[in-house]
Each structure stands twice: as structure tokens, then as C-alpha cells.
Amino acid sequence: MAGLMASRRLDLYCAVSLYSAISRSCNVDNRNTQFISDPIAFLNNNTINHRWFDEHIQRRNNNPQSVSMAERAAVDLLPYTKMGSFDLQPAATPVGGRRQSRFAVIHDHPANDSALTGYWCPYVNGAGLPGFVDAPRHNPQHRFVFTAAMNGCAFFITESPLGGAYFRVYHHQHPGNVGVNNLISAVTPNVISVFDFSQYGNDNLPGLNLPVAFNFLYYRNSGWVVVSHATAMDAHTGVVRFDPAKPTLVADTFV
């Protein structure tokens, strides 16, 4: 599996998603409201496009003047605040007959738009302790835990050092790395559940397509579930398509 991950899955896409652009909401067709009302139904008819995140990284690196200080600060603080406001923004062109939305971090919503708020589980590059967030098991302030895109990473859900009223979720960047697993065990030894590439990924995509999943936690019916939305991104053109071989998946977290 490690060799396959090295050849087909790139940590780049996890890092890219971390630096989502901060902007005012351009949610003009109530996509946020639709997602909040029923995210699973929304994903059954829409595709989340991660390409925009890559374009933001390029803009930040190649044209720094186009990124405001407020935008930089909001993005850079997100891994520390571990909660934020997000926006499903219309992508330029539907692909495969499905409406596309870009998942962005924003700093302002218009009065007539619902803020898509959630906890944030940061992605941390390298072989250190993975990024994590602690969330209440019941009656949370936010009903979602969002994170960067996954294409080989995993959710490790453990007990929380904050006590039994909370759980911890890690965005594990190297699920097969014994050293990283030991770092997690040293802090939170009791793993409750794992959600990994074997559940959300597809190693049989044609050509230069890379599996990229929009995975998040969702609080419903007094409990947390993992929701996975699989896409295929053409590594040459950057075009993102829904992967029909991997329909929207809902898995129990057992917390």
C-alpha cells in the first residue's frame, strides 16, 4: 500500500486544501443552505471541486499583492482557531451534468445567506503528530468537522484528553507510518475508529486521474458520522469530476 500511495497519491492536495482562499461569500443560489439542510442529498447531486484551492496557492505564491493581509491572517489562523466559516461557491462550468461547487474559507457572509460554519481539523505536513481537533460528542456548537482534501490520508478518531464529553479527530497524513501512529498513541492511546483510503478511495481510475475525496464529520440524530464524497482530478488539466464508482458514503464514527 505504501508504494501505491507514493505513486498515486500526493500530499500536495492535502496541503493545497488547507490554504483555501478567504473571500466574501458569492453564494447566490443558497448552496450553503441546501448543504446545511441535508449534506448527503446535496452531495448526491453536486460535485465539490478542489482545483480552486490549488489556484489560490499559485496566486499567493506568484502574485502576493493579490492576497490581502486579512486574507492571509484568516487562512494562517485557521489551524489554530480550529473553526471557521466556509462557502460553497459556484464553479465556472458543470462537468458531467453535475453542478460544481468550490469549498472556500471566507470572512464575510451577506445577510441573506446562511453561514456554513464548522470545526476545522488541520492538515500538518511531515511525519510529526497529525493535525487534530477536539469536538463535543453531543450538542456541538457546529454540526460539521471539515478538513483538507484526502487522497491517502485517514481520519483517526480517538478519545480526547479533554474528557469523556469530547472526542478527538486526527487528519492522519501517513496512516501506515508506525512512528506517527506511536505519536498519536502517546497522546490519545484509545482509538475509537479509523476511516481511510480503503473506504473512500479508488485505485482504478483511468489515465492521469487522481482520487481526491471531500471527507468530513457530520452531527445528525444525536451522533457523529463520517461523510465521504469521492472525486477524480485529472492531473494534467486539473478538471475535477464526480467518481461514479464511489457514491457518497456515510460511516459511523462510534463516538
Secondary structure, DSSP 8 states (H G I E B T S, - for coil): -HHHHHHH--THHHHHHHT--EEE----S-HHHHHHH-HHHHHTTEEEE-HHHHHHHHHHHH-GGGS-HHHHHHHHHHHHH-EEEEEEEE-SS-BTTBEEEEEEEEEE--TTS--EEEEEE----SSSS-EEEEEESSS-S-SEEEE--BSS-EEEEEE-TT-TTEEEEEEES-TT-HHHHHHHHHH---EEEEE-HHHH--TT--TTEEEEEEEEEEEETTEEEEEEEEEEEETTT--EEE-TTS--EEEE---
